[in-house]
Amino acid sequence: MLCEIARNLADDKMEQITALESDLGLTIVAFSCREVGPEREEQLRQIMEQFGPQLQAELDKPDETQLERIRTAEQALGLSLVAVRL
């Protein structure tokens, strides 16, 4: 699976993410993920090892209620959402 920071999101998706951040008091990074074949995944993994981690922010630790809201938003938006500390 290949995940990258989501770009060119529709305005309604951005508004939903911004509202979720405001409601939860968290900073959220959205990722768009897709399946790739095993051979391609291995090539990408090797390339990424050369560049190092792309997300430099520390992960936040949302509570169970916040996690449930994030999971619900992920399903609605079709994105993977990660809470981070800036």
C-alpha positions in Angstrom: 0.0 0.0 0.0 1.2 3.5 -0.9 0.1 6.5 1.2 1.0 10.1 0.5 -0.1 13.4 1.9 -3.4 14.1 0.3 -3.3 17.0 -2.2 -5.9 18.9 -4.2 -8.7 17.9 -1.8 -12.2 19.2 -2.6 -13.3 22.2 -0.6 -15.9 20.2 1.2 -13.3 17.6 2.4 -11.0 20.4 3.6 -13.9 22.0 5.5 -14.7 18.6 7.2 -11.1 18.1 8.2 -10.8 21.7 9.5 -14.0 21.3 11.5 -12.8 18.0 12.9 -9.5 19.6 14.0 -11.4 22.5 15.6 -13.9 20.2 17.4 -11.2 17.8 18.7 -8.4 20.3 19.4 -6.0 18.3 17.3 -3.9 18.9 14.2 -4.7 16.3 11.5 -2.8 15.3 8.4 -4.7 13.6 5.7 -3.2 10.8 3.6 -4.5 9.3 0.3 -3.7 5.6 0.1 -3.8 3.1 -2.7 -2.8 -0.5 -3.3 0.2 -1.2 -5.4 1.7 -4.6 -6.5 4.3 -6.2 -4.2 7.2 -5.5 -6.7 6.3 -1.8 -6.9 5.8 -1.6 -3.2 9.3 -2.9 -2.6 10.8 -0.4 -5.1 9.0 2.4 -3.3 10.1 1.2 0.1 13.7 1.3 -1.0 13.4 4.8 -2.4 11.7 6.0 0.8 14.5 4.6 2.9 16.9 6.9 1.0 14.8 9.9 1.7 14.0 9.1 5.3 10.6 9.8 7.0 8.5 12.3 5.2 6.3 13.3 8.1 8.5 15.0 10.6 5.8 15.9 13.1 5.4 13.9 16.3 2.3 11.8 16.5 -0.4 13.0 19.0 -2.3 10.6 21.3 -6.0 11.1 20.8 -8.3 9.6 23.4 -10.8 6.9 22.5 -13.6 9.4 21.8 -11.4 11.4 19.5 -10.2 8.2 17.8 -13.7 7.2 17.1 -14.5 10.6 15.5 -11.3 10.3 13.4 -12.2 6.8 12.3 -15.7 7.9 11.3 -14.3 10.8 9.3 -11.8 8.5 7.6 -14.6 6.3 6.4 -16.7 9.3 5.2 -13.8 11.0 3.4 -12.0 7.9 2.0 -8.7 9.1 3.6 -6.4 8.1 6.3 -6.2 10.7 9.0 -3.3 11.1 11.5 -3.3 13.4 14.5 0.1 15.1 15.0 1.7 17.6 17.3 3.3 20.7 15.8 
